Every structure is written in C-alpha cells, then in structure tokens.
Amino acid sequence: MIKNLRMLRESHGISQQKLADAIGISQQSVNKYENHQTQPDIVTLIQIADFFHTSVDFLIGHSEARGEHEGVPVFKLNADEIRLVNQYRQLSLKEKDSIHLVMENYCK
C-alpha cells in the first residue's frame, strides 16, 4: 500500500500521467496504487520514492519523516575529521571499545 502517494503527487502539482511518464508506468497503475487496488513491485516503489526525493518508508506510511534525510543531523566535517571517521570504521569492535574508553577519559 502506498499510503502517501496521492498526497505527495498533489503537493507537487503533478498529474498521475506525468508521474507515470516519469517512471515508465501507466497512468492506470498510478491510479490503482493511489486507490489501494494494487501494489507496485519494489523497483517501482523505489522509483516513486526517488522521483519525490523521499524514502520508501515515508511513501508507504512506515515513517513520518518526509524527506530522505529529515531527522538526521547534518555535520560538516573537516578533512581531519573525515579521515578519523574513515579510520574508526575500519576498527574491530574491541578496538572501537578501546577508543570509546579513551574518549570518555578525555571528555571528563
């Protein structure tokens, strides 16, 4: 079920036909999705979400976060911070635990 499809389409001022043309399906399919008569396959679901720059979770009503990254804090990292994050991601869980202990001691 695509709970938020009609709302997204109408809020963007897009007709069923325009959406259908943009993602390569029929206008009748869009109508059936909106009226809960049928469900799209996962590829079509992703195409619809991408078209509206939203998540599949929002599209199907599983999340209230409308935007792709809504609710996720954005951090601007400098080159040194990016390097540290990348190195941290390569560590084992035991090594990460050691880093956490060191950071906790420095931050006291």
Phi, psi and omega in degrees: 000132178256086187300320188256011184298308182300315180300314179297313183299313182291323180292337176267358179067036184249134178283162175302320181295318180297317177297314180302313180298321184293327183250003173079036175232178180272156176298325179297325177295315178302315180300317180294322177296316182293328182263012175057035177270337178205166180240144179284160172286169185297324180297315179294321178301316179294319179299319179295315179299315179297319180302319182267005181053049178226184179260157174298322178304315178292318182302319182269000178086016180275343181221149177266353179284110187288318182276162180302321186242015181298135180088351179259121181295143179257127178245134174264112183259141173277176185299321180294319179294321177298316178300316180296318178297315180298319178292319179301319181295341180272352183282156173284168179300320179297317179293321177297320177299320178296318179297318179300318179297316179298314180297318179299320179293322179287331184272000179284000000 
